[in-house]
Amino acid sequence: MFIQTESTPNPATLKFLPGQTVLEMGTADFPSAEAATKSPLATRIFAAQGVTGVFFGTDFVTVTKADAVDWNHIKPAILGAIMEHFQSGAAVMEGSAKAAGGHAEHSGPDEDIVKQIKELLDTRVRPAVAQDGGDITFHGFDRGVVYLHMQGACAGCPSSTLTLKMGIENLLRHYIPEVTEVRPVAA
């Protein structure tokens, strides 16, 4: 098994491509080892000293490390954990644990606007962000302000504010006049 790695805009995060399906659909975010209990793969990766976050996409695993840890020291352990997991044949997610579909539900008078926001996120934003090992999902909409949840390589990325303000905010404001601002939310 050959696992490719790619850097991301976030220097604390690497994208691992195992060459096979990680999740059939959706994403899964594990911001801590405690959150990884439903995933044997995430649990194995967190066993590497210095791992602070794990994120799964359909064909990639994104791993975030502590600032004090050097990639040269933990990358071999992470590669080994991913390889051992896929060779074992174990499931990525245990039992009834499901990957997240993505966006938060929203109903009410702004339902049509929110539908447009989600469509733009799904067609224009999320595919590009997935290339960098992350995901951005809709969290809420209130009086012109769109709240987005950043995951994987996007969470804590130095360029995430620029991406939100200059990229996503401008895109949404261009197509949806009711949008006035975009803000990140914590999980």
SESE-381418 format. One record per residue (C-alpha): residue number from 1; x, y, z. Coordinates in steps of 0.5 Angstrom, whole numbers, plus 500, padded with zeros to 3 digits. Example, Ala and Ser with C-alpha at 12.3 -4.5 7.8 and 13.67 -1.06 7.14 Angstrom:
REM residues 2
<num: 1	c1: 525	c2: 491	c3: 516>
<num: 2	c1: 527	c2: 498	c3: 514>
//
This chain:
REM residues 187
<num: 1	c1: 500	c2: 500	c3: 500>
<num: 2	c1: 503	c2: 507	c3: 498>
<num: 3	c1: 500	c2: 513	c3: 502>
<num: 4	c1: 501	c2: 520	c3: 499>
<num: 5	c1: 502	c2: 526	c3: 503>
<num: 6	c1: 500	c2: 533	c3: 501>
<num: 7	c1: 502	c2: 540	c3: 505>
<num: 8	c1: 496	c2: 544	c3: 506>
<num: 9	c1: 496	c2: 552	c3: 507>
<num: 10	c1: 496	c2: 550	c3: 515>
<num: 11	c1: 503	c2: 549	c3: 517>
<num: 12	c1: 500	c2: 544	c3: 522>
<num: 13	c1: 496	c2: 540	c3: 518>
<num: 14	c1: 498	c2: 535	c3: 513>
<num: 15	c1: 493	c2: 531	c3: 508>
<num: 16	c1: 494	c2: 523	c3: 507>
<num: 17	c1: 492	c2: 520	c3: 501>
<num: 18	c1: 491	c2: 512	c3: 502>
<num: 19	c1: 489	c2: 511	c3: 495>
<num: 20	c1: 482	c2: 508	c3: 497>
<num: 21	c1: 476	c2: 510	c3: 500>
<num: 22	c1: 476	c2: 513	c3: 507>
<num: 23	c1: 469	c2: 515	c3: 508>
<num: 24	c1: 463	c2: 513	c3: 503>
<num: 25	c1: 460	c2: 520	c3: 503>
<num: 26	c1: 460	c2: 526	c3: 508>
<num: 27	c1: 466	c2: 528	c3: 513>
<num: 28	c1: 468	c2: 526	c3: 520>
<num: 29	c1: 472	c2: 531	c3: 524>
<num: 30	c1: 475	c2: 529	c3: 531>
<num: 31	c1: 478	c2: 535	c3: 534>
<num: 32	c1: 481	c2: 531	c3: 540>
<num: 33	c1: 482	c2: 524	c3: 542>
<num: 34	c1: 476	c2: 523	c3: 546>
<num: 35	c1: 472	c2: 525	c3: 540>
<num: 36	c1: 475	c2: 519	c3: 536>
<num: 37	c1: 472	c2: 513	c3: 540>
<num: 38	c1: 467	c2: 512	c3: 535>
<num: 39	c1: 473	c2: 511	c3: 529>
<num: 40	c1: 478	c2: 506	c3: 530>
<num: 41	c1: 482	c2: 509	c3: 525>
<num: 42	c1: 482	c2: 516	c3: 528>
<num: 43	c1: 484	c2: 512	c3: 535>
<num: 44	c1: 490	c2: 509	c3: 532>
<num: 45	c1: 492	c2: 516	c3: 529>
<num: 46	c1: 491	c2: 520	c3: 536>
<num: 47	c1: 496	c2: 514	c3: 539>
<num: 48	c1: 502	c2: 518	c3: 535>
<num: 49	c1: 505	c2: 523	c3: 540>
<num: 50	c1: 503	c2: 530	c3: 538>
<num: 51	c1: 497	c2: 529	c3: 534>
<num: 52	c1: 491	c2: 534	c3: 536>
<num: 53	c1: 486	c2: 533	c3: 530>
<num: 54	c1: 484	c2: 528	c3: 525>
<num: 55	c1: 479	c2: 529	c3: 519>
<num: 56	c1: 476	c2: 525	c3: 514>
<num: 57	c1: 474	c2: 526	c3: 507>
<num: 58	c1: 472	c2: 521	c3: 502>
<num: 59	c1: 479	c2: 520	c3: 500>
<num: 60	c1: 483	c2: 523	c3: 505>
<num: 61	c1: 485	c2: 524	c3: 512>
<num: 62	c1: 488	c2: 530	c3: 515>
<num: 63	c1: 492	c2: 530	c3: 521>
<num: 64	c1: 493	c2: 536	c3: 525>
<num: 65	c1: 499	c2: 536	c3: 530>
<num: 66	c1: 501	c2: 541	c3: 536>
<num: 67	c1: 506	c2: 546	c3: 534>
<num: 68	c1: 512	c2: 544	c3: 539>
<num: 69	c1: 512	c2: 537	c3: 534>
<num: 70	c1: 516	c2: 536	c3: 528>
<num: 71	c1: 513	c2: 533	c3: 522>
<num: 72	c1: 519	c2: 529	c3: 521>
<num: 73	c1: 518	c2: 526	c3: 528>
<num: 74	c1: 511	c2: 524	c3: 528>
<num: 75	c1: 509	c2: 523	c3: 520>
<num: 76	c1: 512	c2: 516	c3: 520>
<num: 77	c1: 508	c2: 514	c3: 526>
<num: 78	c1: 502	c2: 517	c3: 522>
<num: 79	c1: 503	c2: 513	c3: 516>
<num: 80	c1: 504	c2: 507	c3: 520>
<num: 81	c1: 497	c2: 507	c3: 523>
<num: 82	c1: 494	c2: 509	c3: 517>
<num: 83	c1: 497	c2: 503	c3: 513>
<num: 84	c1: 496	c2: 498	c3: 519>
<num: 85	c1: 488	c2: 500	c3: 519>
<num: 86	c1: 487	c2: 499	c3: 512>
<num: 87	c1: 491	c2: 493	c3: 512>
<num: 88	c1: 487	c2: 490	c3: 518>
<num: 89	c1: 480	c2: 491	c3: 514>
<num: 90	c1: 477	c2: 494	c3: 520>
<num: 91	c1: 472	c2: 499	c3: 519>
<num: 92	c1: 473	c2: 507	c3: 519>
<num: 93	c1: 467	c2: 508	c3: 523>
<num: 94	c1: 464	c2: 503	c3: 528>
<num: 95	c1: 457	c2: 501	c3: 528>
<num: 96	c1: 452	c2: 506	c3: 528>
<num: 97	c1: 457	c2: 512	c3: 527>
<num: 98	c1: 456	c2: 516	c3: 521>
<num: 99	c1: 460	c2: 521	c3: 517>
<num: 100	c1: 457	c2: 528	c3: 518>
<num: 101	c1: 452	c2: 530	c3: 512>
<num: 102	c1: 455	c2: 537	c3: 513>
<num: 103	c1: 450	c2: 543	c3: 513>
<num: 104	c1: 446	c2: 545	c3: 519>
<num: 105	c1: 439	c2: 545	c3: 518>
<num: 106	c1: 435	c2: 552	c3: 518>
<num: 107	c1: 428	c2: 553	c3: 517>
<num: 108	c1: 424	c2: 560	c3: 517>
<num: 109	c1: 423	c2: 566	c3: 513>
<num: 110	c1: 430	c2: 566	c3: 511>
<num: 111	c1: 430	c2: 558	c3: 508>
<num: 112	c1: 430	c2: 560	c3: 501>
<num: 113	c1: 437	c2: 565	c3: 502>
<num: 114	c1: 440	c2: 559	c3: 506>
<num: 115	c1: 438	c2: 554	c3: 500>
<num: 116	c1: 442	c2: 559	c3: 496>
<num: 117	c1: 448	c2: 559	c3: 501>
<num: 118	c1: 448	c2: 552	c3: 501>
<num: 119	c1: 448	c2: 551	c3: 494>
<num: 120	c1: 454	c2: 556	c3: 493>
<num: 121	c1: 458	c2: 552	c3: 498>
<num: 122	c1: 457	c2: 545	c3: 496>
<num: 123	c1: 458	c2: 547	c3: 488>
<num: 124	c1: 464	c2: 553	c3: 489>
<num: 125	c1: 467	c2: 553	c3: 496>
<num: 126	c1: 467	c2: 546	c3: 499>
<num: 127	c1: 470	c2: 542	c3: 493>
<num: 128	c1: 476	c2: 547	c3: 493>
<num: 129	c1: 477	c2: 547	c3: 500>
<num: 130	c1: 477	c2: 539	c3: 500>
<num: 131	c1: 483	c2: 540	c3: 496>
<num: 132	c1: 487	c2: 543	c3: 501>
<num: 133	c1: 484	c2: 537	c3: 506>
<num: 134	c1: 479	c2: 541	c3: 510>
<num: 135	c1: 471	c2: 543	c3: 509>
<num: 136	c1: 467	c2: 549	c3: 511>
<num: 137	c1: 460	c2: 547	c3: 513>
<num: 138	c1: 454	c2: 552	c3: 514>
<num: 139	c1: 452	c2: 553	c3: 521>
<num: 140	c1: 447	c2: 559	c3: 521>
<num: 141	c1: 444	c2: 565	c3: 518>
<num: 142	c1: 442	c2: 571	c3: 522>
<num: 143	c1: 440	c2: 578	c3: 519>
<num: 144	c1: 445	c2: 578	c3: 513>
<num: 145	c1: 451	c2: 574	c3: 517>
<num: 146	c1: 453	c2: 567	c3: 515>
<num: 147	c1: 456	c2: 563	c3: 520>
<num: 148	c1: 461	c2: 557	c3: 517>
<num: 149	c1: 464	c2: 552	c3: 521>
<num: 150	c1: 471	c2: 550	c3: 519>
<num: 151	c1: 474	c2: 543	c3: 519>
<num: 152	c1: 480	c2: 539	c3: 518>
<num: 153	c1: 486	c2: 544	c3: 515>
<num: 154	c1: 481	c2: 550	c3: 515>
<num: 155	c1: 481	c2: 550	c3: 523>
<num: 156	c1: 486	c2: 554	c3: 525>
<num: 157	c1: 489	c2: 555	c3: 519>
<num: 158	c1: 493	c2: 562	c3: 518>
<num: 159	c1: 490	c2: 564	c3: 511>
<num: 160	c1: 483	c2: 562	c3: 514>
<num: 161	c1: 480	c2: 569	c3: 515>
<num: 162	c1: 483	c2: 571	c3: 509>
<num: 163	c1: 479	c2: 565	c3: 505>
<num: 164	c1: 473	c2: 567	c3: 509>
<num: 165	c1: 473	c2: 575	c3: 508>
<num: 166	c1: 476	c2: 575	c3: 501>
<num: 167	c1: 474	c2: 569	c3: 498>
<num: 168	c1: 467	c2: 566	c3: 501>
<num: 169	c1: 464	c2: 573	c3: 503>
<num: 170	c1: 465	c2: 576	c3: 497>
<num: 171	c1: 462	c2: 570	c3: 493>
<num: 172	c1: 456	c2: 570	c3: 497>
<num: 173	c1: 455	c2: 577	c3: 497>
<num: 174	c1: 456	c2: 577	c3: 489>
<num: 175	c1: 450	c2: 572	c3: 488>
<num: 176	c1: 446	c2: 573	c3: 494>
<num: 177	c1: 445	c2: 581	c3: 496>
<num: 178	c1: 442	c2: 579	c3: 503>
<num: 179	c1: 449	c2: 576	c3: 505>
<num: 180	c1: 452	c2: 582	c3: 509>
<num: 181	c1: 458	c2: 578	c3: 512>
<num: 182	c1: 461	c2: 571	c3: 514>
<num: 183	c1: 464	c2: 569	c3: 520>
<num: 184	c1: 467	c2: 563	c3: 523>
<num: 185	c1: 464	c2: 559	c3: 529>
<num: 186	c1: 467	c2: 554	c3: 533>
<num: 187	c1: 465	c2: 547	c3: 534>
//
